[in-house]
Amino acid sequence: MSSPSQAAPSEGQPATSVRLVIVSIGLLLLLAALDQTIVSTALPTIVADLGGLDHLSWVVTAYILSSTVVAPIYGKLGDLYGRRNTVVVSVGLFLLGSALCGIATSMTFLIFARALQGLGGGGLFVLALSVIGDVIPPRDRGKIQGVFAAVFGVSSVIGPLMGGWFVEAFSWHWIFFINIPLGGLAVAGFLASFKPVAPRVGHAIDWWGAATLSLCLAALTLVTSLGGRSYGWTSPQILGLTAVTLAAGAAFIAIERRTPEPILPLELFRLNVFWVTSVIGFIAGAAMFGAITFLPIYLQIAQGASPTESGLMLIPMTAGILFASTLAGRHMGRTGRYRQIPVIGTAFIVLGMLLLSRIQPDTSVPVFSLSLACVGLGMGCIFPVVTTAVQNAVPREMLGTATAAGLLFRQIGGSLAVAAFGALFAARLAAALGGFELGSGEIGPQMMAGLAPEMRGAVALEVADALRPIFWIAAGLGGLGVLFSLILEEVPLVGRQVATGE
């Protein structure tokens, strides 16, 4: 063990190599984060091109859901087989899915390709954060996690801008093709810098646990997406999916109690830091993915912004993430404490979502920017803290598994929220526009441009009104996050040395 102040890399991983690891991992995180944001400004165009406003949320949900269910598997595979090899597999699947998304000619094909892309993308965040746990002492991880949160913030600017630019200059297909050269560069840098030196261990992969967890989450997402819209809440389809959810969840818990290498060790839930940060991560994921996904719809349809302009208007959220994550990382590095940061973060989410619930077609840019900045400040306070706190509280041999489990709940929150909010938005908008004669095709920027001014204004007002309950619900979730943040225990961050990663 090193002294508390020591921040040197672990044995076998020289300082120069550690810096290269951090850079390459930053590129991997940028790759994964870009794919969550680059598609946002293109969604209206994709829906107008391929059809199916009802399926809009599934372009996002398919990726989040598939990446969610495989995240714990990647965490366990990284712990057992080595993170270096597992990263290669993850990036390979991600790039294959990206290529298939780029050649998609139907909404169904695109959704399936996005699911395949998520099978790879689910490992990028988990493995990247776990690798940092291998080479950086706990007290200094807050700074690095703050930097990575900033990378995610930068991607939230670059992504929508690139997505909008590709849609206007070329076609939406290119927003997926751009992942291929970036992914090749990222994995090359990682392989050149991160060397496997740790001994191998025995392997016992919890495949049955992974299968039951996947079935439970998939059925639950379908319930939230289809219930009350495609099927009634008491219909045989929804009741059947609910029964599958409960049965698969019960089977998963029973399996995790008996298996020697569970993908989600139940003993983790005995740790206050783990289960409380999991709840906070769930809420933050729901607020971020569930609410922010639909803002480009508002900007492009209700306000008439171009895809590129809608990307630019999301910059205040990024500025908030960058600013807050930087301060949070410095605070944790200087004091070794983190408990108050998520309290502040969840409070900012409440404020930002309440402000967004008041948006109208004529909402001014300063008011909209202030609302997004508050949301960004909240996200920047939460994401670096929950990962750092969990990695500091668990044993070294469970580092990858615990990191993946924490990310799992954030992704579950996003997946369920996107599905539920998408169903709510589509149902409210369909009911509101039932009396309008809009002609053929899907609602999108091109159709709005072809409407008469008075008709365009009426549709814009209905779009803004259909989105309003989404922000109310997100604000309520943020309020729950404040309460849970208040009961978070604080395990002071120390400078203990960790073993070199695989």
Helices and strands as residue ranges (DSSP letters): H 15-37, H 43-50, G 53-55, H 56-81, H 83-102, H 107-135, H 138-169, H 174-177, H 179-193, H 207-226, H 236-258, G 266-270, H 272-292, H 295-297, I 298-302, H 307-312, H 315-335, H 340-356, H 365-393, G 396-398, H 399-432, H 445-449, H 453-486
